[in-house]
Amino acid sequence: MMNSQHEDPRRPGRGPVLSSVALHVVVVVAAWLGQSLMERPIEYVAFEMDIMTFADLEEPEDFAVAEPDLVVETPEESPPPPVEPEPEPPPPEPEPDPEPTPRPPEPQPERQPEPEPPPRRETPPQPERPPERPPEETREDVSSAEIVARMEGLRRDYPAYYDQIQREIFRCFRPPAGVDRATTVVRFEIRRDGTVPGASIRLFQRSGNTPFDLQAVAAVECAGGGRFGPLPSDLPFDVLPVQFTFSPRGFQE
């Protein structure tokens, strides 16, 4: 039950109460001291007491009684029960792949008309070319057997030109005196114009007699200066290789 803010005016104030309490304390102390004086020599103690009436007391100040703070205890809440996780929904079924959209056909390019071929030019007839002759052969490319074979063919097919070669070399040959036995073989080439290049003349077989060999070479150089005449026009060679044998008893190709 809560006290009102103002006390009842009929009720004594704090001053009389304190005086009563002090009086009781004095009585208790006196009783205790009296007990002690019975055992000891009596000593007199004087107390001075001021007696006050209620009228002498000042009106007590009003004071407010502090109201105690009301604390409302709330019961502890019990923890909520654990919530069970909801089961995960099953995964959705995969949607079927959409059918591919057919690709529209590519437009075909318009076919262009083929251009008309240009008018064919008539090629004028070409003059017939003479049969090509085989390339010139050097003396190193022709063997003795080939030279002999060609000279035999020249004697058979072109006897006049064959005799012309022998005749011109005989006119130019001057054998040295006193040589009875000697044989010299000279090789050379006759060009299409009938000349003999000096580089093509060489001693293929020496006789052992130097003057005789030199005279044989000199005879070929003399006749090859243009005495043979051009080669036959239908001869299938531009160069005619010749192997000529010189001897004091006579000479032969």
ChimeraX commands (.cxc) that place a marker at each C-alpha (Angstrom):
marker #1 position 0.00,0.00,0.00 radius 0.5
marker #1 position 1.47,3.30,-1.08 radius 0.5
marker #1 position 1.80,6.27,1.42 radius 0.5
marker #1 position 0.26,9.56,0.54 radius 0.5
marker #1 position 2.52,12.50,-0.15 radius 0.5
marker #1 position 1.35,14.50,2.99 radius 0.5
marker #1 position 1.22,13.01,6.55 radius 0.5
marker #1 position -1.74,13.13,8.81 radius 0.5
marker #1 position -1.68,16.38,10.99 radius 0.5
marker #1 position -2.73,14.35,13.95 radius 0.5
marker #1 position 0.30,12.19,13.81 radius 0.5
marker #1 position 3.41,13.38,15.72 radius 0.5
marker #1 position 6.32,14.62,13.61 radius 0.5
marker #1 position 9.87,13.38,13.38 radius 0.5
marker #1 position 11.06,15.51,16.29 radius 0.5
marker #1 position 9.04,13.78,19.07 radius 0.5
marker #1 position 9.95,10.43,17.68 radius 0.5
marker #1 position 13.63,11.23,17.80 radius 0.5
marker #1 position 13.28,12.46,21.36 radius 0.5
marker #1 position 11.59,9.25,22.40 radius 0.5
marker #1 position 14.28,7.21,20.80 radius 0.5
marker #1 position 16.95,9.25,22.56 radius 0.5
marker #1 position 15.21,8.77,25.88 radius 0.5
marker #1 position 15.11,5.03,25.46 radius 0.5
marker #1 position 18.77,5.00,24.57 radius 0.5
marker #1 position 19.54,6.93,27.75 radius 0.5
marker #1 position 17.53,4.47,29.83 radius 0.5
marker #1 position 19.33,1.50,28.33 radius 0.5
marker #1 position 22.69,3.12,28.89 radius 0.5
marker #1 position 21.73,3.95,32.46 radius 0.5
marker #1 position 20.67,0.38,33.16 radius 0.5
marker #1 position 23.94,-0.85,31.78 radius 0.5
marker #1 position 25.86,1.63,33.79 radius 0.5
marker #1 position 23.89,0.74,36.91 radius 0.5
marker #1 position 24.89,-2.84,36.52 radius 0.5
marker #1 position 28.45,-1.74,36.21 radius 0.5
marker #1 position 28.23,0.53,39.27 radius 0.5
marker #1 position 27.15,-2.31,41.45 radius 0.5
marker #1 position 30.49,-3.90,40.95 radius 0.5
marker #1 position 32.48,-0.67,41.02 radius 0.5
marker #1 position 32.38,2.32,43.30 radius 0.5
marker #1 position 29.42,4.42,42.43 radius 0.5
marker #1 position 30.19,7.31,40.24 radius 0.5
marker #1 position 27.65,9.84,39.48 radius 0.5
marker #1 position 27.22,10.98,35.98 radius 0.5
marker #1 position 25.05,13.91,35.22 radius 0.5
marker #1 position 23.21,14.15,31.91 radius 0.5
marker #1 position 21.76,17.29,30.58 radius 0.5
marker #1 position 18.59,16.78,28.78 radius 0.5
marker #1 position 16.58,19.34,26.94 radius 0.5
marker #1 position 12.90,18.65,26.99 radius 0.5
marker #1 position 11.11,20.03,24.04 radius 0.5
marker #1 position 7.44,20.21,23.37 radius 0.5
marker #1 position 5.70,19.52,20.19 radius 0.5
marker #1 position 5.09,23.20,19.80 radius 0.5
marker #1 position 8.81,23.93,19.82 radius 0.5
marker #1 position 9.44,21.55,16.96 radius 0.5
marker #1 position 9.52,22.98,13.54 radius 0.5
marker #1 position 7.12,21.74,11.04 radius 0.5
marker #1 position 8.77,18.90,9.25 radius 0.5
marker #1 position 9.51,19.43,5.65 radius 0.5
marker #1 position 7.43,17.54,3.26 radius 0.5
marker #1 position 9.36,14.95,1.47 radius 0.5
marker #1 position 8.30,12.64,-1.19 radius 0.5
marker #1 position 8.74,9.02,-0.76 radius 0.5
marker #1 position 10.55,7.65,-3.75 radius 0.5
marker #1 position 8.39,5.25,-5.44 radius 0.5
marker #1 position 10.15,2.03,-6.17 radius 0.5
marker #1 position 10.66,1.26,-9.81 radius 0.5
marker #1 position 8.27,-1.31,-10.94 radius 0.5
marker #1 position 10.12,-4.12,-12.63 radius 0.5
marker #1 position 7.93,-6.36,-14.63 radius 0.5
marker #1 position 9.55,-9.70,-15.00 radius 0.5
marker #1 position 8.75,-11.35,-18.23 radius 0.5
marker #1 position 9.11,-15.05,-18.45 radius 0.5
marker #1 position 11.90,-16.21,-20.67 radius 0.5
marker #1 position 10.60,-17.28,-23.95 radius 0.5
marker #1 position 11.38,-20.80,-24.82 radius 0.5
marker #1 position 13.31,-21.15,-28.08 radius 0.5
marker #1 position 11.08,-21.90,-30.99 radius 0.5
marker #1 position 11.19,-25.42,-32.24 radius 0.5
marker #1 position 13.63,-25.94,-35.09 radius 0.5
marker #1 position 12.07,-25.40,-38.41 radius 0.5
marker #1 position 12.51,-28.34,-40.66 radius 0.5
marker #1 position 13.69,-27.27,-44.10 radius 0.5
marker #1 position 11.18,-27.71,-46.76 radius 0.5
marker #1 position 12.12,-30.39,-49.26 radius 0.5
marker #1 position 13.56,-29.00,-52.43 radius 0.5
marker #1 position 11.24,-29.23,-55.36 radius 0.5
marker #1 position 12.29,-31.72,-58.01 radius 0.5
marker #1 position 14.25,-30.19,-60.87 radius 0.5
marker #1 position 12.11,-29.27,-63.82 radius 0.5
marker #1 position 12.19,-31.63,-66.68 radius 0.5
marker #1 position 14.39,-30.34,-69.52 radius 0.5
marker #1 position 12.48,-28.87,-72.32 radius 0.5
marker #1 position 12.93,-30.67,-75.63 radius 0.5
marker #1 position 15.24,-28.97,-78.04 radius 0.5
marker #1 position 13.34,-26.95,-80.56 radius 0.5
marker #1 position 13.43,-28.34,-84.02 radius 0.5
marker #1 position 15.90,-26.41,-86.18 radius 0.5
marker #1 position 14.31,-24.00,-88.51 radius 0.5
marker #1 position 14.97,-25.15,-92.06 radius 0.5
marker #1 position 17.43,-22.91,-93.75 radius 0.5
marker #1 position 15.94,-21.11,-96.70 radius 0.5
marker #1 position 17.51,-22.15,-99.96 radius 0.5
marker #1 position 20.20,-19.86,-101.17 radius 0.5
marker #1 position 19.24,-17.89,-104.20 radius 0.5
marker #1 position 20.82,-19.28,-107.29 radius 0.5
marker #1 position 22.82,-16.74,-109.25 radius 0.5
marker #1 position 21.38,-15.90,-112.55 radius 0.5
marker #1 position 23.19,-17.68,-115.25 radius 0.5
marker #1 position 24.86,-15.24,-117.54 radius 0.5
marker #1 position 24.82,-16.04,-121.18 radius 0.5
marker #1 position 28.13,-17.29,-122.40 radius 0.5
marker #1 position 29.96,-14.69,-124.45 radius 0.5
marker #1 position 30.27,-15.44,-128.09 radius 0.5
marker #1 position 33.74,-16.57,-129.05 radius 0.5
marker #1 position 35.69,-13.99,-130.99 radius 0.5
marker #1 position 35.90,-14.59,-134.69 radius 0.5
marker #1 position 38.65,-16.97,-135.50 radius 0.5
marker #1 position 41.50,-15.44,-137.35 radius 0.5
marker #1 position 42.78,-17.42,-140.20 radius 0.5
marker #1 position 46.47,-17.99,-139.83 radius 0.5
marker #1 position 48.27,-17.46,-143.07 radius 0.5
marker #1 position 50.14,-20.52,-144.20 radius 0.5
marker #1 position 53.68,-20.58,-142.94 radius 0.5
marker #1 position 56.45,-21.40,-145.34 radius 0.5
marker #1 position 57.89,-24.81,-144.86 radius 0.5
marker #1 position 60.98,-24.74,-142.77 radius 0.5
marker #1 position 63.94,-26.76,-143.91 radius 0.5
marker #1 position 64.65,-29.84,-141.85 radius 0.5
marker #1 position 66.67,-28.99,-138.82 radius 0.5
marker #1 position 70.20,-30.18,-138.92 radius 0.5
marker #1 position 71.75,-31.86,-135.90 radius 0.5
marker #1 position 74.02,-29.62,-133.80 radius 0.5
marker #1 position 77.61,-29.37,-134.74 radius 0.5
marker #1 position 79.79,-32.04,-133.31 radius 0.5
marker #1 position 83.27,-31.41,-132.07 radius 0.5
marker #1 position 86.17,-33.69,-132.68 radius 0.5
marker #1 position 85.99,-34.94,-129.13 radius 0.5
marker #1 position 82.36,-36.04,-129.64 radius 0.5
marker #1 position 83.04,-38.15,-132.75 radius 0.5
marker #1 position 84.88,-41.43,-132.54 radius 0.5
marker #1 position 87.13,-42.88,-135.23 radius 0.5
marker #1 position 84.52,-45.45,-136.20 radius 0.5
marker #1 position 81.90,-42.74,-136.73 radius 0.5
marker #1 position 84.29,-40.68,-138.83 radius 0.5
marker #1 position 85.10,-43.66,-141.02 radius 0.5
marker #1 position 81.40,-44.44,-141.39 radius 0.5
marker #1 position 80.60,-40.88,-142.45 radius 0.5
marker #1 position 83.45,-40.82,-144.94 radius 0.5
marker #1 position 82.19,-44.09,-146.44 radius 0.5
marker #1 position 78.71,-42.56,-146.72 radius 0.5
marker #1 position 80.19,-39.45,-148.32 radius 0.5
marker #1 position 82.10,-41.61,-150.84 radius 0.5
marker #1 position 78.92,-43.52,-151.66 radius 0.5
marker #1 position 76.38,-40.69,-151.76 radius 0.5
marker #1 position 78.57,-37.74,-152.72 radius 0.5
marker #1 position 81.51,-39.15,-154.67 radius 0.5
marker #1 position 82.27,-35.85,-156.41 radius 0.5
marker #1 position 82.71,-34.02,-153.11 radius 0.5
marker #1 position 84.72,-36.94,-151.79 radius 0.5
marker #1 position 87.13,-36.74,-154.72 radius 0.5
marker #1 position 87.35,-32.96,-154.29 radius 0.5
marker #1 position 88.69,-33.37,-150.76 radius 0.5
marker #1 position 91.40,-35.83,-151.86 radius 0.5
marker #1 position 92.41,-33.76,-154.86 radius 0.5
marker #1 position 92.86,-30.48,-152.95 radius 0.5
marker #1 position 94.87,-32.09,-150.12 radius 0.5
marker #1 position 97.17,-33.83,-152.68 radius 0.5
marker #1 position 97.85,-30.50,-154.34 radius 0.5
marker #1 position 98.84,-28.90,-151.04 radius 0.5
marker #1 position 100.90,-31.77,-149.56 radius 0.5
marker #1 position 104.71,-31.43,-149.78 radius 0.5
marker #1 position 106.36,-34.46,-148.09 radius 0.5
marker #1 position 110.01,-34.01,-147.07 radius 0.5
marker #1 position 112.62,-35.85,-149.14 radius 0.5
marker #1 position 114.21,-39.03,-147.89 radius 0.5
marker #1 position 111.20,-40.30,-145.95 radius 0.5
marker #1 position 110.24,-43.78,-147.08 radius 0.5
marker #1 position 108.19,-45.10,-144.19 radius 0.5
marker #1 position 105.98,-42.72,-142.20 radius 0.5
marker #1 position 102.28,-42.59,-141.42 radius 0.5
marker #1 position 100.51,-39.57,-139.97 radius 0.5
marker #1 position 96.77,-39.31,-139.18 radius 0.5
marker #1 position 95.22,-35.82,-139.07 radius 0.5
marker #1 position 91.67,-34.99,-137.99 radius 0.5
marker #1 position 89.81,-31.84,-139.00 radius 0.5
marker #1 position 86.31,-30.50,-139.64 radius 0.5
marker #1 position 84.77,-29.01,-142.74 radius 0.5
marker #1 position 82.09,-26.37,-142.10 radius 0.5
marker #1 position 78.99,-25.77,-144.20 radius 0.5
marker #1 position 80.81,-23.09,-146.23 radius 0.5
marker #1 position 83.72,-25.47,-146.99 radius 0.5
marker #1 position 86.26,-23.88,-144.63 radius 0.5
marker #1 position 88.29,-25.70,-142.00 radius 0.5
marker #1 position 88.71,-23.95,-138.62 radius 0.5
marker #1 position 92.33,-24.05,-137.52 radius 0.5
marker #1 position 91.27,-25.09,-134.01 radius 0.5
marker #1 position 89.77,-28.29,-135.39 radius 0.5
marker #1 position 93.05,-29.48,-136.95 radius 0.5
marker #1 position 95.07,-31.84,-134.79 radius 0.5
marker #1 position 97.50,-34.69,-135.10 radius 0.5
marker #1 position 95.60,-37.80,-134.13 radius 0.5
marker #1 position 98.55,-40.14,-134.80 radius 0.5
marker #1 position 102.18,-39.03,-135.15 radius 0.5
marker #1 position 104.67,-40.66,-137.49 radius 0.5
marker #1 position 107.79,-40.05,-135.43 radius 0.5
marker #1 position 109.13,-37.76,-138.12 radius 0.5
marker #1 position 108.38,-34.20,-137.17 radius 0.5
marker #1 position 108.92,-32.63,-140.65 radius 0.5
marker #1 position 106.54,-35.16,-142.14 radius 0.5
marker #1 position 103.88,-34.43,-139.49 radius 0.5
marker #1 position 104.20,-30.68,-140.01 radius 0.5
marker #1 position 103.78,-31.05,-143.78 radius 0.5
marker #1 position 100.62,-33.11,-143.26 radius 0.5
marker #1 position 99.11,-30.37,-141.07 radius 0.5
marker #1 position 100.17,-27.70,-143.58 radius 0.5
marker #1 position 98.41,-29.56,-146.41 radius 0.5
marker #1 position 95.09,-29.54,-144.48 radius 0.5
marker #1 position 95.43,-25.84,-143.68 radius 0.5
marker #1 position 96.10,-25.07,-147.32 radius 0.5
marker #1 position 93.13,-27.03,-148.67 radius 0.5
marker #1 position 90.83,-25.85,-145.86 radius 0.5
marker #1 position 91.22,-22.22,-146.88 radius 0.5
marker #1 position 88.23,-22.59,-149.25 radius 0.5
marker #1 position 89.48,-25.15,-151.77 radius 0.5
marker #1 position 86.93,-27.84,-150.77 radius 0.5
marker #1 position 83.89,-25.73,-151.61 radius 0.5
marker #1 position 80.60,-25.71,-149.63 radius 0.5
marker #1 position 79.18,-28.97,-148.34 radius 0.5
marker #1 position 76.40,-30.56,-150.38 radius 0.5
marker #1 position 73.09,-28.79,-149.60 radius 0.5
marker #1 position 71.27,-32.02,-148.78 radius 0.5
marker #1 position 74.00,-33.28,-146.46 radius 0.5
marker #1 position 72.32,-33.81,-143.03 radius 0.5
marker #1 position 75.28,-32.31,-141.17 radius 0.5
marker #1 position 76.49,-28.76,-140.70 radius 0.5
marker #1 position 79.96,-30.07,-139.90 radius 0.5
marker #1 position 81.67,-32.92,-141.66 radius 0.5
marker #1 position 84.39,-34.56,-139.51 radius 0.5
marker #1 position 87.27,-35.96,-141.56 radius 0.5
marker #1 position 90.11,-38.30,-140.57 radius 0.5
marker #1 position 92.89,-38.23,-143.21 radius 0.5
marker #1 position 95.92,-40.58,-143.31 radius 0.5
marker #1 position 99.19,-39.34,-144.87 radius 0.5
marker #1 position 101.90,-41.76,-146.16 radius 0.5
marker #1 position 104.89,-41.44,-148.60 radius 0.5
marker #1 position 103.37,-44.21,-150.72 radius 0.5
marker #1 position 100.06,-42.35,-150.89 radius 0.5
marker #1 position 97.34,-41.00,-148.61 radius 0.5
marker #1 position 93.75,-41.87,-147.88 radius 0.5
marker #1 position 90.84,-40.67,-145.83 radius 0.5
marker link #1:1,2 radius 0.2
marker link #1:2,3 radius 0.2
marker link #1:3,4 radius 0.2
marker link #1:4,5 radius 0.2
marker link #1:5,6 radius 0.2
marker link #1:6,7 radius 0.2
marker link #1:7,8 radius 0.2
marker link #1:8,9 radius 0.2
marker link #1:9,10 radius 0.2
marker link #1:10,11 radius 0.2
marker link #1:11,12 radius 0.2
marker link #1:12,13 radius 0.2
marker link #1:13,14 radius 0.2
marker link #1:14,15 radius 0.2
marker link #1:15,16 radius 0.2
marker link #1:16,17 radius 0.2
marker link #1:17,18 radius 0.2
marker link #1:18,19 radius 0.2
marker link #1:19,20 radius 0.2
marker link #1:20,21 radius 0.2
marker link #1:21,22 radius 0.2
marker link #1:22,23 radius 0.2
marker link #1:23,24 radius 0.2
marker link #1:24,25 radius 0.2
marker link #1:25,26 radius 0.2
marker link #1:26,27 radius 0.2
marker link #1:27,28 radius 0.2
marker link #1:28,29 radius 0.2
marker link #1:29,30 radius 0.2
marker link #1:30,31 radius 0.2
marker link #1:31,32 radius 0.2
marker link #1:32,33 radius 0.2
marker link #1:33,34 radius 0.2
marker link #1:34,35 radius 0.2
marker link #1:35,36 radius 0.2
marker link #1:36,37 radius 0.2
marker link #1:37,38 radius 0.2
marker link #1:38,39 radius 0.2
marker link #1:39,40 radius 0.2
marker link #1:40,41 radius 0.2
marker link #1:41,42 radius 0.2
marker link #1:42,43 radius 0.2
marker link #1:43,44 radius 0.2
marker link #1:44,45 radius 0.2
marker link #1:45,46 radius 0.2
marker link #1:46,47 radius 0.2
marker link #1:47,48 radius 0.2
marker link #1:48,49 radius 0.2
marker link #1:49,50 radius 0.2
marker link #1:50,51 radius 0.2
marker link #1:51,52 radius 0.2
marker link #1:52,53 radius 0.2
marker link #1:53,54 radius 0.2
marker link #1:54,55 radius 0.2
marker link #1:55,56 radius 0.2
marker link #1:56,57 radius 0.2
marker link #1:57,58 radius 0.2
marker link #1:58,59 radius 0.2
marker link #1:59,60 radius 0.2
marker link #1:60,61 radius 0.2
marker link #1:61,62 radius 0.2
marker link #1:62,63 radius 0.2
marker link #1:63,64 radius 0.2
marker link #1:64,65 radius 0.2
marker link #1:65,66 radius 0.2
marker link #1:66,67 radius 0.2
marker link #1:67,68 radius 0.2
marker link #1:68,69 radius 0.2
marker link #1:69,70 radius 0.2
marker link #1:70,71 radius 0.2
marker link #1:71,72 radius 0.2
marker link #1:72,73 radius 0.2
marker link #1:73,74 radius 0.2
marker link #1:74,75 radius 0.2
marker link #1:75,76 radius 0.2
marker link #1:76,77 radius 0.2
marker link #1:77,78 radius 0.2
marker link #1:78,79 radius 0.2
marker link #1:79,80 radius 0.2
marker link #1:80,81 radius 0.2
marker link #1:81,82 radius 0.2
marker link #1:82,83 radius 0.2
marker link #1:83,84 radius 0.2
marker link #1:84,85 radius 0.2
marker link #1:85,86 radius 0.2
marker link #1:86,87 radius 0.2
marker link #1:87,88 radius 0.2
marker link #1:88,89 radius 0.2
marker link #1:89,90 radius 0.2
marker link #1:90,91 radius 0.2
marker link #1:91,92 radius 0.2
marker link #1:92,93 radius 0.2
marker link #1:93,94 radius 0.2
marker link #1:94,95 radius 0.2
marker link #1:95,96 radius 0.2
marker link #1:96,97 radius 0.2
marker link #1:97,98 radius 0.2
marker link #1:98,99 radius 0.2
marker link #1:99,100 radius 0.2
marker link #1:100,101 radius 0.2
marker link #1:101,102 radius 0.2
marker link #1:102,103 radius 0.2
marker link #1:103,104 radius 0.2
marker link #1:104,105 radius 0.2
marker link #1:105,106 radius 0.2
marker link #1:106,107 radius 0.2
marker link #1:107,108 radius 0.2
marker link #1:108,109 radius 0.2
marker link #1:109,110 radius 0.2
marker link #1:110,111 radius 0.2
marker link #1:111,112 radius 0.2
marker link #1:112,113 radius 0.2
marker link #1:113,114 radius 0.2
marker link #1:114,115 radius 0.2
marker link #1:115,116 radius 0.2
marker link #1:116,117 radius 0.2
marker link #1:117,118 radius 0.2
marker link #1:118,119 radius 0.2
marker link #1:119,120 radius 0.2
marker link #1:120,121 radius 0.2
marker link #1:121,122 radius 0.2
marker link #1:122,123 radius 0.2
marker link #1:123,124 radius 0.2
marker link #1:124,125 radius 0.2
marker link #1:125,126 radius 0.2
marker link #1:126,127 radius 0.2
marker link #1:127,128 radius 0.2
marker link #1:128,129 radius 0.2
marker link #1:129,130 radius 0.2
marker link #1:130,131 radius 0.2
marker link #1:131,132 radius 0.2
marker link #1:132,133 radius 0.2
marker link #1:133,134 radius 0.2
marker link #1:134,135 radius 0.2
marker link #1:135,136 radius 0.2
marker link #1:136,137 radius 0.2
marker link #1:137,138 radius 0.2
marker link #1:138,139 radius 0.2
marker link #1:139,140 radius 0.2
marker link #1:140,141 radius 0.2
marker link #1:141,142 radius 0.2
marker link #1:142,143 radius 0.2
marker link #1:143,144 radius 0.2
marker link #1:144,145 radius 0.2
marker link #1:145,146 radius 0.2
marker link #1:146,147 radius 0.2
marker link #1:147,148 radius 0.2
marker link #1:148,149 radius 0.2
marker link #1:149,150 radius 0.2
marker link #1:150,151 radius 0.2
marker link #1:151,152 radius 0.2
marker link #1:152,153 radius 0.2
marker link #1:153,154 radius 0.2
marker link #1:154,155 radius 0.2
marker link #1:155,156 radius 0.2
marker link #1:156,157 radius 0.2
marker link #1:157,158 radius 0.2
marker link #1:158,159 radius 0.2
marker link #1:159,160 radius 0.2
marker link #1:160,161 radius 0.2
marker link #1:161,162 radius 0.2
marker link #1:162,163 radius 0.2
marker link #1:163,164 radius 0.2
marker link #1:164,165 radius 0.2
marker link #1:165,166 radius 0.2
marker link #1:166,167 radius 0.2
marker link #1:167,168 radius 0.2
marker link #1:168,169 radius 0.2
marker link #1:169,170 radius 0.2
marker link #1:170,171 radius 0.2
marker link #1:171,172 radius 0.2
marker link #1:172,173 radius 0.2
marker link #1:173,174 radius 0.2
marker link #1:174,175 radius 0.2
marker link #1:175,176 radius 0.2
marker link #1:176,177 radius 0.2
marker link #1:177,178 radius 0.2
marker link #1:178,179 radius 0.2
marker link #1:179,180 radius 0.2
marker link #1:180,181 radius 0.2
marker link #1:181,182 radius 0.2
marker link #1:182,183 radius 0.2
marker link #1:183,184 radius 0.2
marker link #1:184,185 radius 0.2
marker link #1:185,186 radius 0.2
marker link #1:186,187 radius 0.2
marker link #1:187,188 radius 0.2
marker link #1:188,189 radius 0.2
marker link #1:189,190 radius 0.2
marker link #1:190,191 radius 0.2
marker link #1:191,192 radius 0.2
marker link #1:192,193 radius 0.2
marker link #1:193,194 radius 0.2
marker link #1:194,195 radius 0.2
marker link #1:195,196 radius 0.2
marker link #1:196,197 radius 0.2
marker link #1:197,198 radius 0.2
marker link #1:198,199 radius 0.2
marker link #1:199,200 radius 0.2
marker link #1:200,201 radius 0.2
marker link #1:201,202 radius 0.2
marker link #1:202,203 radius 0.2
marker link #1:203,204 radius 0.2
marker link #1:204,205 radius 0.2
marker link #1:205,206 radius 0.2
marker link #1:206,207 radius 0.2
marker link #1:207,208 radius 0.2
marker link #1:208,209 radius 0.2
marker link #1:209,210 radius 0.2
marker link #1:210,211 radius 0.2
marker link #1:211,212 radius 0.2
marker link #1:212,213 radius 0.2
marker link #1:213,214 radius 0.2
marker link #1:214,215 radius 0.2
marker link #1:215,216 radius 0.2
marker link #1:216,217 radius 0.2
marker link #1:217,218 radius 0.2
marker link #1:218,219 radius 0.2
marker link #1:219,220 radius 0.2
marker link #1:220,221 radius 0.2
marker link #1:221,222 radius 0.2
marker link #1:222,223 radius 0.2
marker link #1:223,224 radius 0.2
marker link #1:224,225 radius 0.2
marker link #1:225,226 radius 0.2
marker link #1:226,227 radius 0.2
marker link #1:227,228 radius 0.2
marker link #1:228,229 radius 0.2
marker link #1:229,230 radius 0.2
marker link #1:230,231 radius 0.2
marker link #1:231,232 radius 0.2
marker link #1:232,233 radius 0.2
marker link #1:233,234 radius 0.2
marker link #1:234,235 radius 0.2
marker link #1:235,236 radius 0.2
marker link #1:236,237 radius 0.2
marker link #1:237,238 radius 0.2
marker link #1:238,239 radius 0.2
marker link #1:239,240 radius 0.2
marker link #1:240,241 radius 0.2
marker link #1:241,242 radius 0.2
marker link #1:242,243 radius 0.2
marker link #1:243,244 radius 0.2
marker link #1:244,245 radius 0.2
marker link #1:245,246 radius 0.2
marker link #1:246,247 radius 0.2
marker link #1:247,248 radius 0.2
marker link #1:248,249 radius 0.2
marker link #1:249,250 radius 0.2
marker link #1:250,251 radius 0.2
marker link #1:251,252 radius 0.2
marker link #1:252,253 radius 0.2
view
